[in-house]
Amino acid sequence: MNQQNAPPSIPTDFSTGAPQISVVVPAYNEEENILPLAQEIVTALSALPGGCELILVDDASTDTTAQRIREIALPQVRGVF
């Protein structure tokens, strides 16, 4: 493969501190599944260079999904409500 057709490389200078990968997951009434899902996604993405973030979006759940998202103690996880 010549350089013109080479896939872009992932930059390794992260002076901005911003993650290179963001995953956005909508959640509706997922109180029992949201923590295991977050743990699995963060574990899988943590092996990648450049950092990652997981954004869990509570989609007007009628159960305790929003509360469960707030309780997740992983620095890579943010909730949107």
C-alpha positions in Angstrom: 0.0 0.0 0.0 1.5 3.3 -0.9 1.3 6.4 1.3 -1.5 8.0 -0.7 -3.8 5.0 0.0 -2.6 4.3 3.6 -5.3 4.6 6.2 -5.0 7.6 8.5 -3.0 7.0 11.6 -4.5 7.7 15.0 -2.6 10.8 16.5 -0.7 10.2 19.6 -0.3 13.8 20.8 -3.3 14.3 23.1 -2.3 17.7 24.5 -6.0 18.7 24.5 -6.9 15.9 26.8 -10.0 15.1 24.7 -10.7 11.4 24.1 -10.2 10.2 20.6 -13.3 7.9 20.6 -16.7 8.8 21.9 -19.5 6.2 22.0 -23.1 7.4 22.5 -25.7 4.9 23.7 -29.4 5.7 24.1 -31.0 3.9 27.1 -34.7 3.4 27.7 -35.8 1.5 30.7 -32.4 -0.3 31.1 -32.0 -0.1 34.9 -30.8 -3.7 35.1 -28.5 -3.6 32.0 -26.9 -0.2 32.0 -24.0 -0.9 34.5 -22.9 -4.2 32.9 -23.2 -2.5 29.5 -21.1 0.5 30.6 -18.4 -1.8 32.1 -18.2 -3.9 29.0 -17.9 -0.9 26.6 -15.3 0.9 28.8 -13.3 -2.3 29.1 -13.3 -2.9 25.3 -12.4 0.7 24.5 -9.7 1.1 27.1 -7.4 -1.0 25.1 -7.4 1.5 22.3 -4.9 4.3 22.1 -6.1 7.9 22.6 -8.6 7.5 25.4 -12.4 7.1 25.1 -15.6 8.3 26.6 -19.0 6.7 26.9 -22.0 8.9 26.8 -25.2 7.3 28.1 -28.3 9.1 27.1 -31.4 8.4 29.2 -34.2 8.5 26.7 -37.1 9.4 29.1 -37.0 6.1 31.0 -39.9 5.4 33.4 -37.7 3.2 35.6 -34.5 4.1 37.5 -32.2 4.1 34.5 -31.2 7.8 35.0 -30.3 7.1 38.7 -28.3 4.0 37.7 -26.3 6.1 35.1 -25.6 8.7 37.8 -24.3 5.9 40.1 -21.7 4.6 37.6 -18.3 5.4 39.1 -16.2 5.2 35.9 -14.4 8.4 34.9 -14.9 7.6 31.2 -18.7 7.6 31.5 -21.0 10.7 31.3 -24.8 10.8 31.5 -27.1 12.9 29.5 -30.6 13.4 30.9 
